[in-house]
Amino acid sequence: MSVIPTPRRSSPTPARPVSERTGGDLCPNFASVEIIGTKWRLLVIRHLLQGPRRFNELLPGIPGLSAKTLSSTLRFLRRARVLERHVTDGNPVQVAYNLTSDGRALGNLIEEIRAWGGTPGAPPLGAERTGLRENSQGKALQ
């Protein structure tokens, strides 16, 4: 019996904002949630609200975030025009990420989310705190 080699998959295409894929026709609420819709995007934006950061300054500041995920998150936020990538010539070349004016405008929203999450009576957040989990279809597991 011979083994037929499986063709190698190319790496997945980086995510693009839905607004870019749909020509920009989105409800403003949906567009906002799309940009900060993952915990990693939210945390990266929150860190960049404190000022420009380099990749290796962001990575250790967000526990559980892998270098690959940070890279794709930064790429997504750049395409969404939330952050800018600044390259400084030199040896070695230095790259820093900074929020655009649109990105800085998310500061109030992120602060409101943080305040809401810490208020008594707010729904519990995170599977670790609630013991709730979801399956791949988004249905709650006990």
Secondary structure by P-SEA (a helix, b strand, c coil): cbbbbccccccccccccccccccccccaaaaaaaacccaaaaaaaaaaccccccaaaaaaacccccaaaaaaaaaaaaaaccbbbbbbbcccbbbbbbbcaaaaaaaaaaaaaaaaaacccccccccccccbbbcccccccc
